[in-house]
Amino acid sequence: SICGTDVHIYDWDAWAAARIKVPLVQGHEFAGHIEKLGSGVTGLRKGDYVSAEGHIACGRCYQCRTGNAHVCKNVSILGIDRDGSFEEYMTVPASNVIVNDDDLPLDLATMQDPLGNAVYTVTNANVPGKTIAIFGLGPIGLMAVALCRGMAARSVIAIGHKNQYRMDLAKKVGASVVLRSGESLVDQVMDATAGEGVDEVLEFSGSEGAVQQAIKVVRPAGGIHLLGLFPKPLSLDISDFVTKGLSMYGIHGRLMYKTWMQMGGLLKSGNVNLKPILTHKFPLDDYNEAMGVMRSGNCGKVAFPMAV
């Protein structure tokens, strides 16, 4: 399936021009079957139904050796630093391969990379019984809505901006309340929580305004969990942050491989309504049309089914 990062590369923006070395095959969200094994590979068989962690860690740096390979300083990323999945065949280190349950639908298996981002964010917030505000209703934000509902959050307040299509999707996958960001948002969230504010904020939008509003809507001693990346430095009221005793967490990638184990259990449970999020499928030959749909924002996830 297509990630927002793939759109940045397609548009060849400043980030892509600085990071990407061409030629490159894009794509890092995938599932398929093993066609061939390298010599010495054990524990896997030809024909296994698999996905894989797209961050290939070095295994040698301080972060890797202290259990934090998700922030490896020498990481190589599929579809960014090396050829990825927008082709019929690809190579992946055996250590990164995840064997899927045979009954996991391919539509869900291919979304596990971004789903892992959402699972890491949601589990970091320890959501059961809590009131959660989610800023940013792109595909990962929508997955977080579904996860919070499936993981027994007390209430899920989904906050979009201009995209009505995705706000409607948020309601479909389990949001208790869907709000549009704007000047009255803080008052609306406080009204929806009887003046208490939310227990945790999950931020996926990469918007400075969203973080400013998050500090205002989260209750004292609450948490703000940031997955969204920001295009420029932020200006925040840190005094309010300090006097409310808040905690802020940076979320990057997926915990390797704790998040994958959690994700497998959640998918097997059937408690998380993710199917509505995959809204479009295209043959790989229709790559440009698929990218156009992604760029429009009138979609959830967009995937390339392949038959080989």
C-alpha positions in Angstrom: 0.0 0.0 0.0 1.0 3.6 -0.5 2.5 5.6 2.4 2.6 9.4 2.7 6.3 9.1 2.4 5.8 7.6 -1.1 3.8 10.7 -2.0 6.7 13.0 -0.9 9.0 11.0 -3.2 6.5 11.1 -6.0 6.2 14.9 -5.7 10.0 15.1 -5.4 9.8 17.7 -2.6 12.8 19.2 -0.7 13.0 16.2 1.7 13.0 13.7 -1.2 15.6 15.6 -3.2 17.9 15.7 -0.1 17.3 12.0 1.0 16.6 9.8 -2.0 19.3 8.4 -4.3 17.9 7.3 -7.6 17.2 4.9 -9.2 15.0 3.5 -6.4 12.0 1.3 -6.2 9.6 2.8 -3.7 7.2 1.1 -1.2 7.6 -0.3 2.3 4.1 -1.4 3.2 3.5 -4.9 1.9 2.7 -8.6 2.4 3.3 -11.6 0.2 4.8 -15.1 0.0 8.4 -16.2 0.2 9.7 -17.2 -3.2 13.3 -17.9 -2.4 15.5 -18.2 0.7 19.1 -17.2 1.1 21.7 -19.8 2.1 21.8 -20.2 5.8 18.3 -18.9 6.5 16.4 -20.9 9.1 12.9 -20.8 10.5 11.3 -19.7 7.2 10.1 -21.7 4.3 9.3 -21.1 0.6 5.6 -20.2 0.4 5.3 -18.7 3.9 2.8 -15.8 4.0 4.8 -12.9 5.4 5.2 -9.2 6.0 8.4 -7.4 7.2 9.7 -4.6 9.4 10.8 -1.9 6.9 13.5 -0.4 9.2 16.7 -2.5 8.9 18.7 -1.8 12.0 22.5 -2.2 12.2 22.4 -4.2 15.4 25.7 -2.7 16.5 25.0 0.9 17.7 24.2 1.9 21.3 20.4 2.1 20.5 20.3 -1.4 19.0 22.2 -2.9 21.8 20.0 -1.4 24.5 16.7 -2.6 23.0 15.9 0.6 21.0 16.5 -0.6 17.4 13.5 1.5 16.3 15.8 4.5 16.6 19.0 2.9 15.2 21.2 5.7 14.1 22.4 3.7 11.1 19.0 2.5 9.9 18.3 1.6 6.3 14.7 1.9 5.3 13.0 -0.2 2.6 11.7 2.0 -0.3 13.8 5.0 0.9 17.4 3.9 1.3 17.1 0.6 -0.6 14.7 -0.9 -3.1 11.2 -1.5 -1.8 7.9 -3.2 -2.6 6.4 -1.5 -5.6 7.5 -4.5 -7.8 6.7 -8.2 -8.0 9.8 -9.3 -6.1 11.9 -7.8 -3.4 14.7 -8.9 -1.0 14.4 -8.5 2.8 16.8 -9.6 5.6 15.4 -12.7 7.2 15.7 -11.1 10.6 13.1 -8.5 9.6 10.5 -11.0 8.3 7.2 -11.5 10.2 5.2 -14.7 9.4 1.5 -13.8 9.2 -1.4 -15.9 10.4 -2.8 -17.8 7.4 -6.3 -16.3 8.1 -5.1 -12.7 8.2 -6.7 -11.0 5.1 -4.1 -9.7 2.7 -5.8 -6.2 2.8 -4.9 -6.0 6.5 -1.5 -7.7 6.2 -0.3 -5.1 3.8 -1.1 -2.2 6.2 0.9 -3.5 9.1 3.8 -1.0 8.7 1.6 2.1 9.3 -0.7 0.1 11.7 2.4 -0.5 13.8 2.9 3.3 14.1 -0.6 3.6 15.4 -0.3 0.6 17.7 2.9 2.0 19.2 1.3 5.4 19.8 -1.9 3.9 21.2 -0.2 1.4 23.5 2.2 4.1 24.7 -0.9 6.0 25.9 -2.4 3.0 27.8 -5.8 3.9 26.5 -8.3 1.4 28.2 -10.9 3.4 30.2 -9.5 6.7 29.1 -10.8 9.7 27.1 -8.6 10.1 24.0 -8.3 13.0 21.6 -6.8 12.2 18.2 -5.5 15.0 16.0 -4.9 14.2 12.4 -7.1 11.8 10.4 -4.8 10.6 7.8 -4.6 6.8 7.5 -2.5 6.3 10.7 -4.8 8.6 12.6 -7.8 6.6 11.4 -6.1 3.4 12.5 -5.5 4.9 15.9 -9.3 5.8 16.1 -10.1 2.1 15.4 -7.5 0.9 17.8 -8.7 3.1 20.7 -12.2 1.9 20.1 -11.1 -1.8 20.0 -8.9 -1.4 23.1 -11.7 -0.1 25.3 -11.1 3.6 25.4 -13.9 5.3 27.3 -14.4 7.9 24.6 -12.5 8.7 21.3 -12.6 12.3 20.0 -11.4 12.5 16.4 -10.2 15.8 15.2 -9.9 16.6 11.5 -9.2 19.8 9.6 -10.8 20.2 6.1 -11.1 16.6 4.8 -14.7 15.6 5.3 -14.1 12.2 3.6 -11.7 11.2 6.3 -13.8 12.7 9.1 -16.6 10.5 7.9 -14.3 7.5 7.9 -13.3 8.3 11.5 -16.9 7.9 12.6 -17.2 4.7 10.6 -14.3 3.1 12.4 -15.3 4.0 15.9 -14.9 7.7 16.9 -17.4 8.8 19.6 -17.2 12.4 18.5 -15.7 13.9 15.3 -14.7 17.6 15.4 -13.2 20.0 13.0 -10.2 22.0 14.1 -10.6 25.7 14.4 -10.8 28.5 16.9 -13.7 26.9 18.9 -12.1 23.5 19.1 -10.8 23.8 22.7 -14.3 24.8 23.9 -15.9 21.9 21.9 -13.5 19.3 23.5 -14.1 20.7 26.9 -17.8 20.6 26.4 -17.5 17.0 25.2 -15.6 16.0 28.4 -17.8 17.9 30.9 -15.1 20.5 31.4 -12.5 17.9 32.4 -10.4 17.6 29.3 -9.0 14.4 27.8 -6.7 12.0 29.5 -4.4 11.6 26.5 -3.8 13.3 23.1 -2.5 11.3 20.1 -1.0 13.8 17.6 -0.7 12.6 13.9 -1.1 15.9 12.0 2.3 17.5 12.3 0.5 20.9 13.0 1.9 23.4 15.4 -1.7 24.6 16.1 -2.7 21.0 17.0 0.1 20.8 19.7 -0.9 24.2 21.1 -4.5 23.0 21.3 -3.4 19.6 22.7 -1.8 21.4 25.7 -5.1 23.2 26.4 -7.5 20.2 26.0 -5.5 17.6 28.0 -6.3 17.3 31.7 -3.6 18.0 34.3 -1.1 15.2 34.5 -2.2 13.9 31.1 0.0 12.9 28.2 0.6 14.1 24.6 2.0 11.5 22.2 3.5 12.8 19.0 3.9 10.8 15.8 3.4 13.6 13.3 6.5 15.3 12.0 6.6 19.1 11.8 7.9 21.2 8.9 9.4 23.8 11.1 10.3 24.5 14.8 7.3 25.0 17.1 6.3 27.9 19.4 4.6 26.5 22.5 3.3 27.8 25.8 5.7 25.7 27.9 4.6 27.4 31.1 1.1 25.9 30.7 2.7 22.5 29.9 4.7 22.7 33.1 2.0 23.9 35.5 -0.4 21.2 34.3 2.3 18.6 34.9 2.0 17.1 31.4 4.1 14.5 29.8 5.1 14.5 26.1 6.4 11.5 24.1 8.0 11.2 20.7 6.9 8.1 18.8 9.0 6.8 15.9 8.4 3.7 13.9 7.5 0.5 15.7 9.2 -1.1 18.7 11.3 -4.0 17.3 9.6 -6.3 17.7 7.3 -5.8 20.6 4.9 -3.7 18.5 4.6 -6.5 15.9 3.7 -9.0 18.5 1.0 -6.7 19.9 -0.3 -5.9 16.4 -0.6 -9.6 15.6 -2.7 -10.2 18.7 -4.9 -7.2 18.0 -5.5 -8.4 14.4 -6.3 -11.9 15.5 -8.8 -10.6 18.2 -11.1 -9.2 15.5 -11.8 -6.2 17.9 -10.4 -3.5 15.6 -12.4 -2.3 12.7 -9.7 -1.6 10.1 -11.4 -2.8 6.9 -13.1 0.5 6.0 -9.7 2.2 6.0 -8.5 0.5 2.8 -10.6 2.4 0.3 -8.9 2.0 -3.1 -7.0 -0.7 -5.0 -5.2 -0.2 -8.3 -3.0 -2.4 -10.6 0.6 -1.4 -10.2 0.5 -0.2 -13.9 -2.0 2.5 -12.7 0.7 3.9 -10.3 0.1 7.5 -11.4 -3.7 7.3 -11.0 -3.2 5.8 -7.5 -0.8 8.6 -6.5 -3.4 11.1 -7.7 -6.0 9.6 -5.4 -3.6 9.7 -2.5 -2.7 13.3 -3.2 -6.3 14.2 -3.3 -6.9 13.1 0.3 -10.3 11.6 -0.7 -9.2 8.1 0.4 -8.0 6.0 3.3 -5.3 3.6 2.3 -4.5 2.9 -1.3 -3.1 -0.5 -2.3 -1.6 -2.3 -5.3 -2.7 -6.0 -5.3 -0.3 -8.1 -7.3 -0.5 -11.6 -8.8 2.7 -13.3 -9.7 
